[in-house]
């Protein structure tokens, strides 16, 4: 299955991304099927080939959540943005209290 996703390029600590069509389960360094444009995360500037992106979406390529949100922002997809689900970090204080609680309950 094909996916529209971001491929990281650029130097250390200066990331920029290419929007590419590639196999969903391929490695990020694998050669993509087609390059659709670029996105610079520092300047928030995106340049995409609208006609090619619409073509790949029409034949069934599924964008990742981040790629979908960028396409919505650029006006290529007419749907709502999707929320990016990220796990919430657990504070170390809470972990220590949870570890101490069972020890007190058994005593």
N, C-alpha and C positions, 0 to 999 in steps of 0.2 A: 504494500500500500504506500502511495506517495504522500509526502507531507511537505508543507511549506513551513520552513523553519529558519532560524537565524544561525549563521555560521560565524564564529568569532575570528576576527583577523586583527592585525595591528600589533604594536609593541607591548611590552610589559607595562602594566598600569595605564595604558592608553588604548582601551578596547574600542573597536568599531566592528560593525557586523555587516554581513551580506545576507540578503534575503534570498534563499535558494529553495529549489524543489529537489528533494532527495528522498530516498527510501526512509520510511519512518524509523526503522531500527538500525540504520547505518551509523557508523561512527562520524563524529563531527569533522574529522580530517579527510573523510572519504570524498572522492570527486562527486559533485552534485549533478543532477540531470540537467538543470538550467539555473542560471543566475538571474534573479529578478530585480536586483537593485541593491542599495546599501542604506545603512542607518548608522549615524554617528551618535553615540549615547552622551557625549559631552555637550555637543551643540544642539542635540535633539533634532538634527536635520535628517530627513529621509528622502530618498529619491528612488522611486519604484517604477517599473514598466507596467503601467496600468493594464494595457491590453493583454500582455502575457500572464499577469496575475489572474485576471478574469478568466482567461482560457483554462488555466490549470485548476481554478476553483470549479469551473463548469464541468470539467471531465472527472472531478472527484477527489482532487488533492485536498486533504484536510490541514488547515493551518494549526500550528500550536497555539496555545493561549496567548503568548506574548506576540506572536506574529499576527494573530487575529486582531488583537488590540491595536497594533500599529496600522493594519489595513483599515480598521474602523476610523482611526484618527486621520488617515489620509483620504478618507471618503471613498475607498474602493469597495468596502463591504457595508451594506446598509442594515446593520443589526447592532444590538447593544454590546458594550464591552463586557468581557468575561472577567470575573474576579480570579486573581492568581492565588491559589491556596498554598500557604506556606505554614509549616508547623510552628507553633508558638514556643519560644524557648522557656524551659522550666528553670526558675531561679534556684541557685544553689542552696539558699536558706530553706526553701520549701523541701528540697530533697533531704536535707539533714534532719528536719523535723519529722518527715515521714519515716526515715530510717530509725529514729529514736522512739517513735510512738509504739511500734510492735514490741520493742524490747521492754518498755515500761508496762505494757499490757500483760506480758507473760510473767512478770515479777510479782 
